[in-house]
């Protein structure tokens, strides 16, 4: 494949998506294609290259040595094509190409989050832009930005990875909650004794160091580990678990009388939200407009310098 055509690029994008998803079936939703169509396109790519790219069978989807090498080459090529499209847009003073954003789950109810407004600011500039918004854990966001799979990420990042620039945006208040039916639900929030919380079934978020940081005051019994905020809410609403939730997110159930905080005067924390980009990646016009819109919504007391 000496001359790379638009059709070749399409096949390479399909191949990359299949690989990223871990198999043909898993890629159906991401590609909006049925299994037979994906299989046909993969066969077409193998025929054009003259190499076997992957194996399917009892051991699941696996790339061959040639497939792994092609994946690395395809990733570089597709990044270059996207950078070229964005560069042309810059020369023409218009927004084009793709804007890929990674955020953690359940931030939409946070009044400090300006993600929707920032996307609106980009779209109002017009142009031929495709927006891709992904919900991931903080570490997944950092890894994706590092690997150039995302232009920008937003989340509560604990450690600064080399090669990435972080900028503080806002903070999120979290309290410890119990649900209707829990033994402590009928107690007044401020009258619950800390000793009464010891040994209670607690929901820990796997991507946070809660086992060490949030259970230091109280010896909770970690009875469930989850990786999404909604999962914490579901378990708390069962009436059998307690867990930390953002105040803005839990407010809907508190207002309905289905949740209540426990000792909010003592058991609370703040999660610092930051945006993250690669230090060595020149922002496209779309990325810059998005970042500027986010910065415009920051509180005046927040230091917005990139570090």
PAZAPA-4460 file (N, C-alpha, C; in steps of 0.05 Angstrom, whole numbers, plus 32768, in hexadecimal, padded with zeros to 4 digits):
% residues 307
    n_x    n_y    n_z   ca_x   ca_y   ca_z    c_x    c_y    c_z   seq   type   mol
   8011   7FE8   8000   8000   8000   8000   8012   8019   8000     1      X     A
   801E   801F   7FE9   8030   8035   7FE6   8021   804F   7FE7     2      X     A
   800B   8051   7FD6   7FFA   8069   7FD6   7FE3   8065   7FE9     3      X     A
   7FE1   8076   7FFD   7FCC   8074   8011   7FB3   8084   8008     4      X     A
   7F9E   8076   8003   7F85   8083   7FFB   7F73   8088   8012     5      X     A
   7F5D   8097   800D   7F49   809C   8022   7F3D   8081   802C     6      X     A
   7F3A   806E   8019   7F2F   8054   8021   7F42   8046   8033     7      X     A
   7F5C   8048   802E   7F70   803C   803F   7F6F   8048   805B     8      X     A
   7F6C   8062   805C   7F6B   806F   8076   7F52   8066   8086     9      X     A
   7F3C   8062   8078   7F24   8059   8084   7F28   803D   8090    10      X     A
   7F35   802B   8080   7F3A   8010   808A   7F4D   8011   80A2    11      X     A
   7F60   8022   80A2   7F73   8024   80B8   7F65   802E   80D1    12      X     A
   7F52   8041   80CE   7F43   804B   80E5   7F31   8034   80F1    13      X     A
   7F26   8024   80DF   7F16   800D   80E9   7F28   7FFA   80F8    14      X     A
   7F3F   7FF4   80EC   7F52   7FE1   80F9   7F5A   7FEC   8114    15      X     A
   7F60   8006   8116   7F68   8012   8130   7F52   8010   8144    16      X     A
   7F39   8016   813C   7F23   8015   814E   7F1E   7FF9   8159    17      X     A
   7F1F   7FE5   8147   7F1C   7FC9   814E   7F31   7FC1   8163    18      X     A
   7F49   7FCA   815E   7F5F   7FC4   8171   7F5B   7FD1   818B    19      X     A
   7F54   7FEB   818B   7F4F   7FFA   81A4   7F39   7FEE   81B4    20      X     A
   7F24   7FE4   81A6   7F0D   7FD8   81B4   7F12   7FBB   81BD    21      X     A
   7F26   7FAF   81B2   7F2D   7F94   81BA   7F1F   7F7E   81AB    22      X     A
   7F14   7F84   8193   7F07   7F6F   8184   7EF2   7F7A   8171    23      X     A
   7EE9   7F68   815F   7ED5   7F70   814B   7EBA   7F77   8158    24      X     A
   7EB0   7F65   8169   7E96   7F69   8176   7E96   7F83   8187    25      X     A
   7EAB   7F87   8196   7EAD   7F9E   81A7   7EAE   7FB8   8198    26      X     A
   7EB6   7FB7   817E   7EB9   7FCF   816E   7E9F   7FD6   815F    27      X     A
   7E8B   7FC5   8160   7E72   7FCA   8150   7E66   7FE4   8158    28      X     A
   7E63   7FEA   8172   7E56   8002   817A   7E67   801B   8173    29      X     A
   7E82   8019   8178   7E94   802F   8173   7E94   8037   8155    30      X     A
   7E92   8022   8144   7E94   8027   8127   7E78   802A   811A    31      X     A
   7E64   8023   8129   7E48   8023   811E   7E47   8012   8106    32      X     A
   7E53   7FFA   8108   7E53   7FE6   80F2   7E4C   7FCB   80FE    33      X     A
   7E40   7FBA   80ED   7E3B   7F9F   80F6   7E54   7F8E   80F4    34      X     A
   7E53   7F77   8100   7E6B   7F66   8101   7E75   7F5D   80E6    35      X     A
   7E63   7F57   80D4   7E6C   7F4D   80B9   7E79   7F63   80A9    36      X     A
   7E70   7F7C   80AC   7E7C   7F93   809E   7E98   7F98   80A9    37      X     A
   7E9B   7F97   80C3   7EB6   7F9B   80CF   7EC9   7F86   80C5    38      X     A
   7EBF   7F6D   80C5   7ED0   7F57   80BD   7ED8   7F5A   80A0    39      X     A
   7EC6   7F63   808F   7ECC   7F68   8072   7EE2   7F7D   806F    40      X     A
   7EDF   7F93   807E   7EF3   7FA8   807C   7F0E   7F9F   8086    41      X     A
   7F0F   7F8F   809B   7F28   7F85   80A5   7F35   7F73   8091    42      X     A
   7F25   7F62   8084   7F2F   7F51   806F   7F3A   7F60   8058    43      X     A
   7F2C   7F76   8051   7F35   7F87   803B   7F51   7F93   8041    44      X     A
   7F54   7F9C   805A   7F6E   7FA8   8062   7F84   7F93   8061    45      X     A
   7F7E   7F7B   806B   7F92   7F66   806A   7F9A   7F5F   804D    46      X     A
   7F86   7F5F   803C   7F8B   7F59   801F   7F9C   7F6F   8012    47      X     A
   7F97   7F88   8019   7FA6   7F9E   800D   7FC2   7F9F   8017    48      X     A
   7FC6   7F96   8030   7FE1   7F96   803C   7FF0   7F7C   8037    49      X     A
   7FE1   7F66   8033   7FED   7F4C   802F   7FF8   7F40   8048    50      X     A
   7FED   7F48   805F   7FF5   7F3C   8079   7FDD   7F36   808A    51      X     A
   7FE0   7F22   809C   7FCC   7F1B   80AF   7FCE   7F2E   80C7    52      X     A
   7FB8   7F3C   80CE   7FBA   7F50   80E3   7FB1   7F46   80FF    53      X     A
   7F9E   7F33   80FF   7F94   7F2B   8119   7F8A   7F0E   8118    54      X     A
   7F87   7F03   8130   7F7C   7EE8   8133   7F63   7EE9   8144    55      X     A
   7F4F   7EDA   813C   7F37   7ED8   814C   7F31   7EBA   8152    56      X     A
   7F29   7EB5   816A   7F24   7E99   8171   7F1F   7E96   818E    57      X     A
   7F25   7E7F   8199   7F1F   7E79   81B5   7F2F   7E8C   81C8    58      X     A
   7F47   7E94   81BE   7F57   7EA6   81CF   7F4F   7EC3   81CC    59      X     A
   7F3B   7EC8   81BC   7F31   7EE4   81B9   7F41   7EF2   81A3    60      X     A
   7F3C   7F0C   81A2   7F48   7F1D   818D   7F65   7F22   8195    61      X     A
   7F78   7F1D   8182   7F94   7F22   8186   7FA1   7F2B   816D    62      X     A
   7FB1   7F40   816F   7FC0   7F4A   8158   7FD8   7F38   8153    63      X     A
   7FDE   7F34   813A   7FF7   7F26   8132   800E   7F3A   8135    64      X     A
   8026   7F30   8131   803D   7F42   8133   803B   7F58   811E    65      X     A
   8031   7F50   8106   802D   7F64   80F1   8017   7F78   80F9    66      X     A
   8002   7F6E   8106   7FEC   7F7F   810F   7FF5   7F94   8123    67      X     A
   8007   7F8B   8136   8011   7F9E   814A   8022   7FB3   813D    68      X     A
   8032   7FAB   812A   8043   7FBF   811C   8032   7FD2   810C    69      X     A
   801D   7FC8   80FF   800C   7FD9   80EF   7FFD   7FED   8101    70      X     A
   7FF5   7FE4   8118   7FE6   7FF5   812B   7FF7   800E   8132    71      X     A
   8010   8009   8138   8022   8020   813F   8025   8033   8127    72      X     A
   8028   8028   810F   802B   8038   80F7   8011   8047   80F1    73      X     A
   7FFA   8039   80F4   7FE1   8045   80EE   7FDB   805C   8102    74      X     A
   7FE2   8058   811B   7FDE   806D   812F   7FED   8086   8128    75      X     A
   8006   8083   811F   8016   809B   8118   800B   80A8   80FF    76      X     A
   8003   8098   80EB   7FF8   80A2   80D2   7FDE   80B2   80D7    77      X     A
   7FCC   80A6   80E6   7FB2   80B2   80EB   7FB5   80CC   80FB    78      X     A
   7FC8   80CC   810E   7FCD   80E4   811D   7FD8   80FA   810B    79      X     A
   7FE9   80F2   80F8   7FF4   8106   80E5   7FDF   8111   80D3    80      X     A
   7FCC   8100   80CA   7FB7   8109   80B9   7FA5   811D   80C8    81      X     A
   7F9F   8117   80E1   7F8E   8128   80F1   7F9C   8143   80F7    82      X     A
   7FB7   8141   80FD   7FC6   815A   8101   7FC7   816B   80E7    83      X     A
   7FC8   815D   80D0   7FC9   816B   80B6   7FAE   817A   80B2    84      X     A
   7F98   816C   80B7   7F7E   8178   80B4   7F7A   8190   80C6    85      X     A
   7F83   818D   80DF   7F81   81A3   80F2   7F93   81BA   80E9    86      X     A
   7FAB   81B4   80DF   7FBE   81C8   80D6   7FB3   81D8   80BE    87      X     A
   7FA6   81CA   80AC   7F9A   81D8   8095   7F84   81EB   809F    88      X     A
   7F75   81E2   80B3   7F60   81F3   80BE   7F6C   820C   80CB    89      X     A
   7F84   8209   80D8   7F91   821F   80E4   7F9A   8233   80CE    90      X     A
   7FA5   8229   80B8   7FAD   823B   80A2   7F95   824B   8097    91      X     A
   7F7E   823D   8097   7F66   824A   808C   7F56   8259   80A1    92      X     A
   7F61   8259   80BA   7F54   8267   80D0   7F38   825C   80D5    93      X     A
   7F35   8242   80D4   7F1B   8235   80D9   7F1F   821C   80E9    94      X     A
   7F0B   8213   80F6   7F0C   81FB   8106   7F06   81E3   80F5    95      X     A
   7F17   81CE   80F6   7F12   81B6   80E7   7F1F   819F   80F6    96      X     A
   7F1C   8187   80EB   7F28   816F   80F7   7F17   8164   810D    97      X     A
   7F24   815C   8123   7F17   814E   8139   7F1F   815A   8154    98      X     A
   7F0D   815C   8166   7F13   8164   8182   7F0A   814D   8194    99      X     A
   7F1E   8140   81A1   7F19   8129   81B2   7F1D   8132   81CF   100      X     A
   7F08   812D   81DF   7F08   8136   81FB   7F02   811E   820D   101      X     A
   7F10   811B   8223   7F0B   8107   8237   7F02   8113   8251   102      X     A
   7EEC   8109   825D   7EE3   8114   8277   7EDB   80FC   8288   103      X     A
   7EDA   8100   82A2   7ED1   80EC   82B5   7EB2   80ED   82B5   104      X     A
   7EA6   80D8   82C0   7E89   80D5   82BF   7E7C   80E8   82D3   105      X     A
   7E63   80EF   82CC   7E51   80FE   82DE   7E5C   8119   82E7   106      X     A
   7E64   8129   82D3   7E6C   8144   82D9   7E57   8158   82CF   107      X     A
   7E43   814F   82C0   7E31   8161   82B4   7E20   8171   82C8   108      X     A
   7E1C   8166   82E0   7E0C   8175   82F4   7E1D   8188   8305   109      X     A
   7E37   8189   8300   7E48   819B   830F   7E46   81B7   8303   110      X     A
   7E3E   81CB   8312   7E3B   81E6   8308   7E55   81F3   82FF   111      X     A
   7E6B   81E8   830A   7E86   81F3   8303   7E90   81E7   82E8   112      X     A
   7E85   81D2   82DF   7E8E   81C6   82C6   7E83   81D5   82AE   113      X     A
   7E95   81DE   829D   7E8E   81ED   8285   7E93   81DE   826B   114      X     A
   7E93   81C4   826D   7E99   81B3   8256   7E85   81B9   823F   115      X     A
   7E6B   81B9   8246   7E57   81BE   8232   7E5A   81D9   8225   116      X     A
   7E5F   81ED   8236   7E62   8209   822C   7E7B   820B   821A   117      X     A
   7E90   81FC   8221   7EA9   81FD   8212   7EA5   81F0   81F7   118      X     A
   7E96   81DA   81F6   7E90   81CD   81DC   7E7F   81E0   81CB   119      X     A
   7E6C   81ED   81D7   7E5B   8200   81C9   7E6C   8216   81BC   120      X     A
   7E80   8220   81CB   7E92   8235   81C1   7EA1   822C   81A9   121      X     A
   7EA9   8213   81A9   7EB7   8208   8191   7EA4   8205   817A   122      X     A
   7E8D   81FA   817E   7E7A   81F6   8168   7E70   8210   815C   123      X     A
   7E6E   8225   816D   7E65   823E   8163   7E79   824B   8150   124      X     A
   7E92   8242   8150   7EA6   824C   813D   7EA2   8241   8121   125      X     A
   7E90   822D   811F   7E8B   8221   8105   7EA2   820F   80FC   126      X     A
   7EA2   8209   80E2   7EB7   81F7   80D7   7EAF   81DA   80D7   127      X     A
   7EC0   81CA   80CC   7EBC   81AD   80C9   7ECA   819F   80E0   128      X     A
   7EBD   819D   80F7   7EC9   8191   810F   7EB9   817A   8119   129      X     A
   7EC7   8164   8120   7EBA   814D   812C   7EC2   814B   8149   130      X     A
   7EAF   814C   815B   7EB5   814B   8178   7EB1   812E   8182   131      X     A
   7EC5   8125   8191   7EC4   810B   819D   7EC7   810E   81BB   132      X     A
   7EB3   8106   81CA   7EB3   8109   81E7   7EB2   80EE   81F4   133      X     A
   7EC6   80E7   8205   7EC8   80CD   8211   7EC7   80CF   822F   134      X     A
   7EB9   80BC   823C   7EB8   80BB   8259   7ECC   80A5   8262   135      X     A
   7EDF   80AD   8272   7EF4   809B   827A   7EFC   80A1   8297   136      X     A
   7F0C   808F   82A3   7F17   8094   82BE   7F2E   80A8   82BB   137      X     A
   7F35   80B5   82D1   7F4B   80C9   82CF   7F65   80BD   82C3   138      X     A
   7F6D   80A6   82CC   7F86   809A   82C1   7F83   8094   82A3   139      X     A
   7F6C   808A   829B   7F67   8084   827F   7F69   809E   826E   140      X     A
   7F5F   80B4   8279   7F60   80CD   826B   7F7D   80D6   8268   141      X     A
   7F8C   80D4   827D   7FA9   80DC   827B   7FB7   80CB   8267   142      X     A
   7FB3   80B1   8267   7FC0   809F   8254   7FB8   80A6   8238   143      X     A
   7F9F   80AC   8233   7F95   80B2   8218   7FA1   80CC   820E   144      X     A
   7FA3   80E0   8220   7FB0   80F9   8218   7FCD   80F4   8212   145      X     A
   7FDA   80E5   8222   7FF6   80DE   821E   7FFB   80D0   8203   146      X     A
   7FE8   80BF   81FC   7FEA   80AF   81E3   7FDE   80BE   81CB   147      X     A
   7FD7   80D7   81CF   7FCC   80E8   81BA   7FB1   80DE   81B0   148      X     A
   7FA2   80CF   81C0   7F88   80C6   81B9   7F73   80DB   81C1   149      X     A
   7F7A   80ED   81D3   7F69   8103   81DB   7F79   811D   81D9   150      X     A
   7F6B   8132   81D0   7F78   814C   81D0   7F79   8158   81EC   151      X     A
   7F64   8154   81FB   7F63   8160   8216   7F53   814E   8229   152      X     A
   7F5A   814D   8242   7F4C   813E   8256   7F44   814F   826D   153      X     A
   7F2E   8148   827B   7F24   8157   8292   7F1D   8143   82A8   154      X     A
   7F28   8146   82C0   7F22   8134   82D5   7F32   813A   82EE   155      X     A
   7F2E   812A   8304   7F3D   812E   831D   7F57   811D   831C   156      X     A
   7F6C   8128   8313   7F85   811A   8310   7F97   811D   8329   157      X     A
   7FA0   8106   8333   7FAF   8106   834C   7FCD   810B   8347   158      X     A
   7FD8   80FF   8333   7FF5   8101   832E   7FFA   810D   8313   159      X     A
   800E   811E   8310   8015   812A   82F7   8029   8118   82E8   160      X     A
   8020   810F   82D0   8031   80FE   82C0   8044   810F   82AF   161      X     A
   805C   8105   82AB   806F   8113   829A   8065   8117   827E   162      X     A
   806A   812E   8272   8062   8133   8257   8046   813F   8255   163      X     A
   8037   8141   826B   801C   814C   826B   801C   8166   827A   164      X     A
   800B   8179   8271   8008   8192   827F   7FEC   8193   828B   165      X     A
   7FEB   819A   82A5   7FD2   819A   82B4   7FCB   81B7   82BC   166      X     A
   7FB1   81BD   82BB   7FA7   81D7   82C2   7F8E   81D4   82D3   167      X     A
   7F8F   81DF   82EB   7F78   81DD   82FD   7F60   81EC   82F3   168      X     A
   7F49   81E0   82F5   7F30   81ED   82EB   7F1D   81F4   8302   169      X     A
   7F16   81E0   8312   7F03   81E5   8328   7F04   81CD   833B   170      X     A
   7EF7   81D0   8352   7EF6   81BA   8365   7EDA   81B0   8369   171      X     A
   7ED7   8197   8371   7EBE   8189   8375   7EBC   8180   8392   172      X     A
   7EA5   8186   839F   7EA1   817E   83BB   7E94   8163   83BC   173      X     A
   7E9F   8151   83CC   7E93   8136   83D0   7E8D   8132   83ED   174      X     A
   7E76   8124   83F2   7E6E   811C   840D   7E69   80FE   840E   175      X     A
   7E69   80F3   8426   7E63   80D7   842A   7E44   80D4   842D   176      X     A
   7E38   80C2   841D   7E1B   80C0   841C   7E12   80A3   8423   177      X     A
   7DFA   80A2   842D   7DEC   8088   8430   7DD1   808B   8423   178      X     A
   7DC5   8075   841C   7DAB   8075   840E   7D94   806D   8420   179      X     A
   7D7C   8073   8415   7D64   806B   8424   7D64   804E   842A   180      X     A
   7D5E   8047   8443   7D5E   802B   844B   7D77   8024   845A   181      X     A
   7D8C   8034   8459   7DA4   802F   8468   7D9F   8034   8486   182      X     A
   7DAC   8024   8498   7DA7   8028   84B5   7DAB   8044   84BF   183      X     A
   7DBD   8054   84B2   7DC2   806F   84BB   7DB2   8084   84AC   184      X     A
   7DA0   807C   849B   7D92   808F   848A   7D80   80A2   849A   185      X     A
   7D73   8097   84AF   7D61   80A7   84BE   7D6F   80B9   84D3   186      X     A
   7D89   80B5   84D6   7D97   80C6   84E9   7D9D   80E1   84DE   187      X     A
   7D9E   80F5   84EF   7DA5   8110   84E6   7DC2   8110   84DD   188      X     A
   7DC8   811B   84C6   7DE3   811A   84BA   7DFA   8122   84CD   189      X     A
   7DF5   8137   84DD   7E0A   8140   84EF   7E0B   8132   850A   190      X     A
   7DF7   8121   850F   7DF6   8113   8529   7E00   80F7   8528   191      X     A
   7E08   80EE   8510   7E13   80D3   850D   7E2F   80D3   8519   192      X     A
   7E34   80C0   852B   7E4E   80BE   8537   7E61   80B0   8523   193      X     A
   7E7A   80B9   8523   7E8D   80AE   8511   7E91   8090   8517   194      X     A
   7E90   8089   8530   7E93   806D   8538   7E7D   805C   852B   195      X     A
   7E66   8068   8526   7E50   8059   851A   7E55   8051   84FD   196      X     A
   7E69   805E   84F1   7E70   8059   84D5   7E84   8043   84D1   197      X     A
   7E92   803C   84E7   7EA7   8028   84E5   7E9C   800D   84DD   198      X     A
   7EA8   8001   84C9   7EA0   7FE6   84C1   7E89   7FE5   84AD   199      X     A
   7E7E   7FFD   84A6   7E68   7FFD   8493   7E72   7FF7   8477   200      X     A
   7E61   7FEA   8467   7E68   7FE3   844B   7E6B   7FFD   843B   201      X     A
   7E83   8000   842F   7E8B   8019   8422   7E92   8013   8404   202      X     A
   7E8A   8026   83F3   7E90   8023   83D6   7EA8   8034   83D0   203      X     A
   7EBD   8027   83C6   7ED6   8034   83BE   7ED8   8037   83A0   204      X     A
   7EE0   804E   8397   7EE5   8052   837B   7F01   8048   8374   205      X     A
   7F03   8035   8362   7F1D   8028   835D   7F33   803A   8352   206      X     A
   7F2B   804F   8345   7F40   8060   8339   7F49   8076   834C   207      X     A
   7F3E   8077   8365   7F47   808B   8378   7F54   807C   8390   208      X     A
   7F66   808A   839D   7F74   807D   83B4   7F63   8080   83CD   209      X     A
   7F49   8079   83CB   7F37   807D   83E1   7F3D   806B   83F8   210      X     A
   7F46   8053   83F3   7F4B   8040   8408   7F5E   804C   841D   211      X     A
   7F70   805C   8413   7F84   8068   8425   7F7C   8084   842E   212      X     A
   7F71   8094   841C   7F6C   80B0   8422   7F51   80B5   842F   213      X     A
   7F3C   80A8   8425   7F21   80AE   842F   7F18   809D   8446   214      X     A
   7F27   8088   844B   7F1F   8077   8462   7F32   807B   8479   215      X     A
   7F43   8090   8478   7F56   8095   848D   7F48   809E   84A7   216      X     A
   7F32   80AD   84A4   7F23   80B6   84BC   7F12   80A0   84C8   217      X     A
   7F06   8090   84B7   7EF4   807B   84BF   7EFD   8060   84B3   218      X     A
   7EFB   804C   84C3   7F03   8031   84BA   7EEB   8024   84AC   219      X     A
   7EE6   802D   8493   7ED1   8021   8483   7ED9   8004   847B   220      X     A
   7EC4   7FF5   8474   7ECA   7FDA   8468   7EC4   7FDD   844A   221      X     A
   7ED9   7FDB   843A   7ED6   7FDE   841D   7EC8   7FC4   8413   222      X     A
   7EAF   7FC7   840D   7E9E   7FB0   8405   7E98   7FB0   83E7   223      X     A
   7EA0   7FC6   83D9   7E9B   7FC7   83BC   7EB0   7FDA   83B0   224      X     A
   7EB9   7FD4   8398   7ECC   7FE5   8389   7EC0   7FEA   836E   225      X     A
   7EBE   8003   8366   7EB2   800B   834C   7EC4   801F   833F   226      X     A
   7EBE   8025   8326   7ECF   8037   8316   7EBF   804F   830A   227      X     A
   7EA5   8050   8310   7E95   8066   8306   7E83   8071   831C   228      X     A
   7E7E   808B   831B   7E6E   8098   8330   7E52   808D   8331   229      X     A
   7E47   8087   831A   7E2B   807D   8319   7E29   8062   8329   230      X     A
   7E3F   8052   8328   7E3F   8039   8336   7E3E   803E   8354   231      X     A
   7E4D   8053   835D   7E4C   805A   837A   7E2F   8061   8382   232      X     A
   7E22   8071   8371   7E06   807A   8377   7DF3   8062   8378   233      X     A
   7DF6   804F   8366   7DE5   8038   8366   7DE7   8028   8380   234      X     A
   7E00   8023   8388   7E05   8014   83A0   7DFB   8023   83B9   235      X     A
   7E00   803D   83BA   7DF6   804D   83D1   7DD8   804C   83D2   236      X     A
   7DCA   804E   83BB   7DAD   804D   83BB   7DA2   8032   83C3   237      X     A
   7DB2   801D   83C3   7DA8   8003   83CB   7DA2   8003   83E9   238      X     A
   7DAD   8016   83F8   7DA9   8017   8414   7DBC   8006   8424   239      X     A
   7DCF   7FFA   8417   7DE2   7FE8   8424   7DFE   7FF2   8425   240      X     A
   7E04   8007   8416   7E1F   8012   8415   7E20   802F   841A   241      X     A
   7E37   8039   8422   7E3C   8056   8424   7E53   805C   8411   242      X     A
   7E54   8074   8407   7E69   807B   83F4   7E6A   8099   83EE   243      X     A
   7E80   80A2   83E5   7E84   80BF   83DF   7E79   80C5   83C3   244      X     A
   7E6A   80DB   83C1   7E5F   80E4   83A8   7E62   8103   83A7   245      X     A
   7E65   810E   838E   7E65   812B   838C   7E4B   8137   8396   246      X     A
   7E4C   814D   83A3   7E34   815A   83AE   7E20   8161   8398   247      X     A
   7E2A   816B   8381   7E18   8173   836C   7E0A   815B   8360   248      X     A
   7E18   8144   835F   7E0D   812C   8353   7DF8   811E   8366   249      X     A
   7DFE   811E   8380   7DED   8111   8393   7DD4   8122   8399   250      X     A
   7DD5   813C   8392   7DBF   814F   839A   7DA4   8145   8390   251      X     A
   7DA3   8139   8379   7D89   8130   836E   7D7C   811C   8380   252      X     A
   7D8B   810A   838C   7D80   80F6   839D   7D7B   8100   83BA   253      X     A
   7D8C   8113   83C2   7D88   811F   83DC   7D6E   812F   83DC   254      X     A
   7D69   813E   83C6   7D50   814D   83C4   7D37   813B   83C4   255      X     A
   7D3B   8122   83BA   7D25   810F   83B9   7D21   8100   83D3   256      X     A
   7D34   8104   83E6   7D33   80F6   83FF   7D3C   80D9   83FD   257      X     A
   7D4D   80D4   83E9   7D57   80B9   83E5   7D74   80B5   83ED   258      X     A
   7D82   80CB   83F3   7D9D   80CA   83FD   7DA1   80E0   8412   259      X     A
   7DB5   80DD   8422   7DBD   80F2   8434   7DDA   80EF   843B   260      X     A
   7DE7   8106   8440   7E04   8105   8448   7E07   80FD   8465   261      X     A
   7E1E   80F2   846A   7E25   80E9   8485   7E3D   80FA   848F   262      X     A
   7E3A   8108   84A4   7E4E   8119   84B0   7E5C   812A   849B   263      X     A
   7E4D   813B   848D   7E5A   814C   8479   7E6E   815F   8484   264      X     A
   7E6C   8164   849F   7E7F   8176   84AC   7E9B   816A   84AE   265      X     A
   7E9C   814F   84AF   7EB6   8141   84B2   7EBE   8131   8499   266      X     A
   7EAA   8124   848E   7EB0   8111   8478   7EAA   811E   845D   267      X     A
   7EBD   812E   8454   7EBA   813B   843A   7ED5   813E   842D   268      X     A
   7ED5   8142   8413   7EEF   8146   8405   7EE9   8157   83EC   269      X     A
   7EFF   8161   83E1   7EFD   8171   83C8   7F0E   8163   83B3   270      X     A
   7F02   815F   839C   7F11   8154   8385   7F18   816B   8372   271      X     A
   7F32   816F   836D   7F3B   8185   835C   7F3A   817B   833F   272      X     A
   7F2A   8189   832E   7F28   8183   8312   7F3C   8194   8302   273      X     A
   7F4A   8187   82EF   7F5D   8195   82DE   7F59   818C   82C1   274      X     A
   7F63   819D   82AF   7F64   8194   8293   7F81   818B   828F   275      X     A
   7F84   8179   827C   7F9F   816E   8276   7FA2   816D   8258   276      X     A
   7FBA   8175   824F   7FC1   8174   8233   7FDE   816B   8231   277      X     A
   7FE7   8163   8219   8003   815C   8215   8013   8176   8213   278      X     A
   802B   8176   8220   803C   818E   821E   8047   8193   8202   279      X     A
   804B   817D   81F4   8059   8180   81DA   8045   8180   81C2   280      X     A
   802B   8182   81C8   8017   8181   81B2   800C   819C   81AE   281      X     A
   8011   81A8   8197   8007   81C3   8191   7FE8   81C1   818F   282      X     A
   7FDA   81D2   819E   7FBD   81D0   819D   7FB2   81D9   8182   283      X     A
   7F9E   81CB   8178   7F90   81D4   8160   7F7E   81EB   8167   284      X     A
   7F72   81F8   8153   7F60   820F   8159   7F49   8205   816A   285      X     A
   7F3E   81ED   8164   7F27   81E3   8173   7F2F   81DE   8190   286      X     A
   7F47   81D2   8194   7F50   81CD   81AF   7F54   81E7   81BF   287      X     A
   7F60   81FB   81B1   7F65   8215   81BE   7F4C   8223   81C6   288      X     A
   7F38   8223   81B4   7F1E   8230   81BA   7F11   8221   81D2   289      X     A
   7F12   8207   81D2   7F07   81F7   81E8   7F14   81FE   8202   290      X     A
   7F2F   81FF   8202   7F3E   8205   821A   7F38   8221   8224   291      X     A
   7F37   8234   8212   7F31   8250   821A   7F16   8252   8226   292      X     A
   7F02   8243   821C   7EE7   8244   8227   7EE6   8238   8243   293      X     A
   7EF6   8223   8247   7EF7   8217   8262   7F04   822B   8276   294      X     A
   7F1A   8238   826D   7F28   824B   827E   7F16   8263   8285   295      X     A
   7F05   826B   8273   7EF4   8282   8277   7EE1   827D   828E   296      X     A
   7EDB   8264   8294   7EC8   825E   82AA   7ED5   8258   82C4   297      X     A
   7EEF   825A   82C6   7EFC   8254   82DF   7EF8   826B   82F3   298      X     A
   7EF8   8264   830C   7EF6   8279   8321   7F10   828A   8321   299      X     A
   7F0D   82A2   8329   7F23   82B5   8328   7F3A   82AE   833B   300      X     A
   7F33   829D   834F   7F48   8296   8363   7F57   827D   835B   301      X     A
   7F53   8272   8343   7F61   825A   833B   7F78   8262   832A   302      X     A
   7F8F   8256   8330   7FA7   825B   8321   7FA5   824A   8308   303      X     A
   7FA4   8256   82F0   7FA1   8248   82D7   7FBA   8242   82C8   304      X     A
   7FD1   8243   82D5   7FEA   823E   82C6   7FEE   8221   82C1   305      X     A
   7FF8   821B   82A9   7FFE   81FF   82A2   8019   81F8   82AF   306      X     A
   801A   81E0   82BA   8033   81D7   82C7   803B   81BC   82BC   307      X     A
***
